[in-house]
């Protein structure tokens, strides 16, 4: 019995196995294994003295006898214990016969093997591998750490993800040990049966002769025939018993593998659910996949090994001659054997089909005619695949499961075997070139139609060919950016509220509390939680009832399509805000560091800032504009304490000058709410480096100076509060006329209602031809050279008419501001907007 002995760690070492296979004089490995405790407690570094040999030999056989007695005790309840008992009894008998009367030679054979073991272990220790030491006392204390991964330790840098993997790997190690034992037993049974067949053949003539002469007058012949039959029957029964014991052990192994496979199925389902919900970071998901892959590979190896041993057992049952096998396992054994093999085949099929998984999903929203990436993997590995299959991708309607009318490019390729034994197919340039939506209705736009990618192949494995198919998570398809928000809303709703990754649809309505949890979870990856105040603000935009009312239910229509009274839905507003926050590492860092308050109602800013020093400010998303950040601050002037809201900025303007740099050069802004850090302390790390103004080819380099028209004395003609930043307007002539093509001398447009305007005026370096640079005039008016850059972005209800000629002059505040030259603008009806989105 192994216990915690050195042998239990080194028995699979090929060099150690070779020691006993090639030993001369021979010492059986089976005796070394079952008597490991007794053997390792002795010192074998020096030859055994003659006077000690009898006592040591007697101790060795006593240890073997103790093992045999234990096996006899547990033979009825422990799988294949009866076979071990028979096998060890035969080996022990052979050992006694071989070394009869020569105890010293027996012990020398054992000592040679132990010294060879020690040499193998010392060599491994010197190479940094499995360490050992000299054979004998204390050797087991220097045994290597047990490697749970079937001899493979975790790769450096891999996280320990699940506490379930360790126990499962230990079970697989135990199964692998049992499998090696049963393989040895099968070989032994086969050898014994082959010997028996020869013996039976040699006795056929004798049996025939005795049968002819065993008449009533020849009792001696009858006695000899009876004895011969009895001897053959005993040998046959022994072989039958060994086969029965083996089949019982294999049945127990199959039951254990069935239980393990059920556990792996649960783990794989949980992983797919996390992948679908996007509930954990990608790093954790990848680590869990590595863990699952390792376990599934072990399960596949154990199942294929079991199936091969069952086939050998079937062959052994057919190998006995009919006469000798007449009393074999009876009529019950045939269906039992067939059922066991069929059960193993069914487990293999389920394992192969279930381990074909989309490991890299396409994005939730896929743009037509834009390439996307998808990866599929057979998680049981490439070692069992006879030939690498061709893999193809097609598009399915997610509701009906039928193939969609679509054209896919780069949708077929051969799977590959990686260096670490994986079988994968990576579609790095998959493209949906065209699609005809079949499930459109009056109330369902194309961006709401969901599809799945189906990845399939015919895989030839060692035990058959399998038709594999795996489907991706649901996706939506878009043609233009106008559809992106609604498509993203469709996928957010489905991923948050569908029953599982296999669900066809999600509920049309949910409680606000569930939606609030989903929204909060969607922001978790940003490194910052939303908080109760933000969720209450969101609720006020979506749900009309007071908290706790029975009508506290939100439909997808309310969430993603209903107009909030601003010309767009709640989701369109939130989606645009998320686009701003995720537009660059710069913006993501500002959000994660809580420098952008973000979701604060305009009506509540006054109460938040009015009690704090002049210049206190916060950054919030505008309520009435999509994807626009506004700065609200308190300011003391001759009119008293005021709360000022600057005209919001959009992503386009941040591409010109960053948010941090705009704050840096706006002198009115001093303390950031709620930490009340100075703006330079809060945003200093995000400022752009200063660049010196230099003359180029005799011209003075120009820039722009932004003046805040509200919240300072500039409206009353006092000193202006402005900042400038480099923006090349083209060379300026000595007469003060700019050669910039946009120079028109237009009047600046008025700011949108409720916001203070921001005017950008040229800022010159040292004048080359005398005169003064432009300055602010009373009433907040700029000189003739001016450009209004504080403009509202286009809203959905202010899309320009494609068929109307442009109007000359400035746009009005009511029509959506365009600084120079405008277009006729009007609100679009529902049908027109639907047509544009399609």
DANOR-V616720 format. One record per residue. N is the residue number from 1. RES is the residue in one letter. D_LAST is the distance of its C-alpha to the last C-alpha in whole Angstrom. Layout:
N|RES|D_LAST, N|RES|D_LAST
This chain:
1|X|74, 2|X|72, 3|X|72, 4|X|71, 5|X|73, 6|X|72, 7|X|72, 8|X|69, 9|X|67, 10|X|69, 11|X|69, 12|X|66, 13|X|67, 14|X|67, 15|X|71, 16|X|72, 17|X|71, 18|X|73, 19|X|76, 20|X|77, 21|X|76, 22|X|78, 23|X|81, 24|X|85, 25|X|86, 26|X|84, 27|X|82, 28|X|80, 29|X|76, 30|X|76, 31|X|79, 32|X|78, 33|X|75, 34|X|77, 35|X|79, 36|X|77, 37|X|79, 38|X|82, 39|X|82, 40|X|80, 41|X|83, 42|X|85, 43|X|86, 44|X|86, 45|X|86, 46|X|90, 47|X|92, 48|X|93, 49|X|97, 50|X|99, 51|X|100, 52|X|97, 53|X|95, 54|X|96, 55|X|95, 56|X|92, 57|X|91, 58|X|92, 59|X|90, 60|X|87, 61|X|88, 62|X|88, 63|X|84, 64|X|83, 65|X|85, 66|X|83, 67|X|80, 68|X|81, 69|X|82, 70|X|79, 71|X|77, 72|X|80, 73|X|79, 74|X|75, 75|X|75, 76|X|74, 77|X|71, 78|X|70, 79|X|68, 80|X|70, 81|X|72, 82|X|75, 83|X|74, 84|X|74, 85|X|78, 86|X|79, 87|X|78, 88|X|79, 89|X|82, 90|X|83, 91|X|82, 92|X|85, 93|X|87, 94|X|86, 95|X|87, 96|X|90, 97|X|91, 98|X|90, 99|X|92, 100|X|95, 101|X|98, 102|X|96, 103|X|94, 104|X|94, 105|X|92, 106|X|90, 107|X|89, 108|X|89, 109|X|86, 110|X|84, 111|X|85, 112|X|84, 113|X|81, 114|X|81, 115|X|81, 116|X|79, 117|X|76, 118|X|77, 119|X|77, 120|X|74, 121|X|73, 122|X|74, 123|X|72, 124|X|69, 125|X|70, 126|X|71, 127|X|68, 128|X|66, 129|X|65, 130|X|66, 131|X|70, 132|X|73, 133|X|76, 134|X|80, 135|X|80, 136|X|82, 137|X|82, 138|X|79, 139|X|77, 140|X|74, 141|X|74, 142|X|73, 143|X|70, 144|X|67, 145|X|64, 146|X|62, 147|X|59, 148|X|57, 149|X|54, 150|X|56, 151|X|58, 152|X|55, 153|X|55, 154|X|51, 155|X|50, 156|X|51, 157|X|48, 158|X|47, 159|X|46, 160|X|48, 161|X|45, 162|X|46, 163|X|49, 164|X|49, 165|X|49, 166|X|53, 167|X|54, 168|X|52, 169|X|53, 170|X|57, 171|X|56, 172|X|55, 173|X|58, 174|X|60, 175|X|59, 176|X|59, 177|X|63, 178|X|64, 179|X|62, 180|X|64, 181|X|67, 182|X|66, 183|X|66, 184|X|69, 185|X|70, 186|X|69, 187|X|71, 188|X|74, 189|X|73, 190|X|73, 191|X|76, 192|X|78, 193|X|77, 194|X|77, 195|X|81, 196|X|81, 197|X|80, 198|X|83, 199|X|86, 200|X|85, 201|X|85, 202|X|89, 203|X|90, 204|X|89, 205|X|92, 206|X|94, 207|X|92, 208|X|93, 209|X|97, 210|X|97, 211|X|96, 212|X|98, 213|X|101, 214|X|100, 215|X|102, 216|X|105, 217|X|107, 218|X|105, 219|X|104, 220|X|104, 221|X|101, 222|X|99, 223|X|99, 224|X|98, 225|X|95, 226|X|94, 227|X|94, 228|X|92, 229|X|90, 230|X|89, 231|X|89, 232|X|86, 233|X|85, 234|X|85, 235|X|83, 236|X|80, 237|X|80, 238|X|79, 239|X|77, 240|X|75, 241|X|75, 242|X|74, 243|X|71, 244|X|70, 245|X|70, 246|X|68, 247|X|65, 248|X|66, 249|X|65, 250|X|62, 251|X|61, 252|X|61, 253|X|59, 254|X|56, 255|X|56, 256|X|56, 257|X|53, 258|X|51, 259|X|51, 260|X|50, 261|X|47, 262|X|46, 263|X|46, 264|X|44, 265|X|42, 266|X|41, 267|X|41, 268|X|38, 269|X|36, 270|X|37, 271|X|36, 272|X|33, 273|X|32, 274|X|32, 275|X|30, 276|X|27, 277|X|28, 278|X|29, 279|X|32, 280|X|34, 281|X|34, 282|X|33, 283|X|37, 284|X|38, 285|X|36, 286|X|37, 287|X|41, 288|X|40, 289|X|39, 290|X|42, 291|X|44, 292|X|42, 293|X|43, 294|X|46, 295|X|47, 296|X|45, 297|X|47, 298|X|50, 299|X|49, 300|X|49, 301|X|52, 302|X|54, 303|X|52, 304|X|53, 305|X|56, 306|X|57, 307|X|56, 308|X|58, 309|X|61, 310|X|61, 311|X|61, 312|X|64, 313|X|65, 314|X|65, 315|X|66, 316|X|69, 317|X|70, 318|X|70, 319|X|72, 320|X|75, 321|X|78, 322|X|77, 323|X|81, 324|X|80, 325|X|77, 326|X|78, 327|X|78, 328|X|75, 329|X|72, 330|X|73, 331|X|70, 332|X|68, 333|X|67, 334|X|65, 335|X|62, 336|X|63, 337|X|62, 338|X|59, 339|X|58, 340|X|58, 341|X|56, 342|X|54, 343|X|53, 344|X|53, 345|X|50, 346|X|48, 347|X|48, 348|X|47, 349|X|44, 350|X|43, 351|X|43, 352|X|42, 353|X|39, 354|X|38, 355|X|39, 356|X|36, 357|X|33, 358|X|30, 359|X|32, 360|X|29, 361|X|26, 362|X|22, 363|X|21, 364|X|19, 365|X|15, 366|X|15, 367|X|13, 368|X|13, 369|X|16, 370|X|18, 371|X|21, 372|X|22, 373|X|25, 374|X|26, 375|X|30, 376|X|32, 377|X|36, 378|X|38, 379|X|40, 380|X|44, 381|X|44, 382|X|45, 383|X|48, 384|X|48, 385|X|46, 386|X|48, 387|X|45, 388|X|42, 389|X|39, 390|X|36, 391|X|33, 392|X|29, 393|X|26, 394|X|23, 395|X|20, 396|X|20, 397|X|18, 398|X|20, 399|X|20, 400|X|22, 401|X|23, 402|X|23, 403|X|22, 404|X|18, 405|X|17, 406|X|17, 407|X|19, 408|X|21, 409|X|23, 410|X|26, 411|X|26, 412|X|30, 413|X|33, 414|X|36, 415|X|37, 416|X|40, 417|X|43, 418|X|43, 419|X|46, 420|X|46, 421|X|46, 422|X|42, 423|X|40, 424|X|37, 425|X|34, 426|X|32, 427|X|28, 428|X|28, 429|X|25, 430|X|23, 431|X|20, 432|X|17, 433|X|16, 434|X|14, 435|X|13, 436|X|12, 437|X|11, 438|X|14, 439|X|14, 440|X|11, 441|X|12, 442|X|12, 443|X|13, 444|X|11, 445|X|7, 446|X|7, 447|X|8, 448|X|11, 449|X|12, 450|X|15, 451|X|17, 452|X|21, 453|X|22, 454|X|25, 455|X|28, 456|X|31, 457|X|35, 458|X|38, 459|X|41, 460|X|44, 461|X|47, 462|X|50, 463|X|50, 464|X|48, 465|X|44, 466|X|41, 467|X|38, 468|X|36, 469|X|32, 470|X|30, 471|X|27, 472|X|25, 473|X|24, 474|X|20, 475|X|17, 476|X|13, 477|X|11, 478|X|9, 479|X|8, 480|X|9, 481|X|11, 482|X|9, 483|X|8, 484|X|12, 485|X|13, 486|X|11, 487|X|12, 488|X|15, 489|X|16, 490|X|15, 491|X|18, 492|X|20, 493|X|21, 494|X|21, 495|X|24, 496|X|26, 497|X|26, 498|X|26, 499|X|29, 500|X|29, 501|X|28, 502|X|28, 503|X|26, 504|X|23, 505|X|22, 506|X|23, 507|X|24, 508|X|22, 509|X|25, 510|X|27, 511|X|30, 512|X|30, 513|X|33, 514|X|31, 515|X|28, 516|X|30, 517|X|31, 518|X|28, 519|X|27, 520|X|31, 521|X|31, 522|X|27, 523|X|29, 524|X|33, 525|X|32, 526|X|32, 527|X|35, 528|X|35, 529|X|35, 530|X|34, 531|X|36, 532|X|37, 533|X|37, 534|X|33, 535|X|32, 536|X|34, 537|X|32, 538|X|28, 539|X|30, 540|X|30, 541|X|27, 542|X|25, 543|X|28, 544|X|30, 545|X|33, 546|X|36, 547|X|37, 548|X|38, 549|X|37, 550|X|36, 551|X|33, 552|X|32, 553|X|29, 554|X|26, 555|X|23, 556|X|19, 557|X|18, 558|X|20, 559|X|20, 560|X|16, 561|X|15, 562|X|18, 563|X|18, 564|X|22, 565|X|23, 566|X|22, 567|X|18, 568|X|17, 569|X|18, 570|X|20, 571|X|19, 572|X|17, 573|X|20, 574|X|22, 575|X|19, 576|X|20, 577|X|23, 578|X|23, 579|X|22, 580|X|25, 581|X|27, 582|X|26, 583|X|26, 584|X|29, 585|X|33, 586|X|34, 587|X|32, 588|X|32, 589|X|36, 590|X|36, 591|X|34, 592|X|36, 593|X|39, 594|X|38, 595|X|38, 596|X|35, 597|X|35, 598|X|32, 599|X|31, 600|X|33, 601|X|33, 602|X|34, 603|X|36, 604|X|38, 605|X|39, 606|X|42, 607|X|44, 608|X|43, 609|X|44, 610|X|47, 611|X|50, 612|X|49, 613|X|51, 614|X|49, 615|X|47, 616|X|45, 617|X|42, 618|X|39, 619|X|35, 620|X|32, 621|X|28, 622|X|28, 623|X|27, 624|X|25, 625|X|23, 626|X|21, 627|X|22, 628|X|25, 629|X|29, 630|X|32, 631|X|36, 632|X|38, 633|X|41, 634|X|45, 635|X|47, 636|X|50, 637|X|51, 638|X|54, 639|X|51, 640|X|52, 641|X|49, 642|X|46, 643|X|42, 644|X|40, 645|X|36, 646|X|35, 647|X|32, 648|X|30, 649|X|29, 650|X|26, 651|X|25, 652|X|25, 653|X|29, 654|X|30, 655|X|29, 656|X|32, 657|X|34, 658|X|34, 659|X|34, 660|X|38, 661|X|39, 662|X|38, 663|X|40, 664|X|43, 665|X|43, 666|X|43, 667|X|46, 668|X|46, 669|X|44, 670|X|47, 671|X|47, 672|X|44, 673|X|43, 674|X|44, 675|X|46, 676|X|48, 677|X|48, 678|X|48, 679|X|45, 680|X|47, 681|X|48, 682|X|44, 683|X|42, 684|X|45, 685|X|44, 686|X|40, 687|X|42, 688|X|42, 689|X|45, 690|X|47, 691|X|47, 692|X|50, 693|X|49, 694|X|51, 695|X|51, 696|X|50, 697|X|52, 698|X|54, 699|X|51, 700|X|50, 701|X|47, 702|X|45, 703|X|42, 704|X|41, 705|X|42, 706|X|40, 707|X|42, 708|X|41, 709|X|41, 710|X|42, 711|X|44, 712|X|47, 713|X|50, 714|X|48, 715|X|47, 716|X|50, 717|X|51, 718|X|52, 719|X|52, 720|X|48, 721|X|46, 722|X|44, 723|X|43, 724|X|43, 725|X|41, 726|X|41, 727|X|38, 728|X|40, 729|X|39, 730|X|41, 731|X|45, 732|X|47, 733|X|49, 734|X|53, 735|X|52, 736|X|49, 737|X|47, 738|X|44, 739|X|43, 740|X|39, 741|X|37, 742|X|35, 743|X|39, 744|X|38, 745|X|41, 746|X|38, 747|X|38, 748|X|37, 749|X|34, 750|X|35, 751|X|33, 752|X|31, 753|X|32, 754|X|34, 755|X|34, 756|X|37, 757|X|36, 758|X|36, 759|X|38, 760|X|38, 761|X|41, 762|X|43, 763|X|46, 764|X|48, 765|X|51, 766|X|54, 767|X|55, 768|X|56, 769|X|57, 770|X|58, 771|X|57, 772|X|55, 773|X|51, 774|X|49, 775|X|49, 776|X|48, 777|X|49, 778|X|50, 779|X|47, 780|X|45, 781|X|44, 782|X|44, 783|X|46, 784|X|44, 785|X|42, 786|X|40, 787|X|36, 788|X|34, 789|X|32, 790|X|32, 791|X|28, 792|X|26, 793|X|22, 794|X|19, 795|X|18, 796|X|15, 797|X|16, 798|X|18, 799|X|15, 800|X|17, 801|X|17, 802|X|16, 803|X|18, 804|X|21, 805|X|24, 806|X|25, 807|X|28, 808|X|31, 809|X|33, 810|X|32, 811|X|29, 812|X|30, 813|X|30, 814|X|28, 815|X|25, 816|X|24, 817|X|27, 818|X|27, 819|X|30, 820|X|31, 821|X|29, 822|X|26, 823|X|23, 824|X|23, 825|X|21, 826|X|20, 827|X|18, 828|X|15, 829|X|14, 830|X|12, 831|X|11, 832|X|10, 833|X|9, 834|X|6, 835|X|5, 836|X|5, 837|X|4, 838|X|0
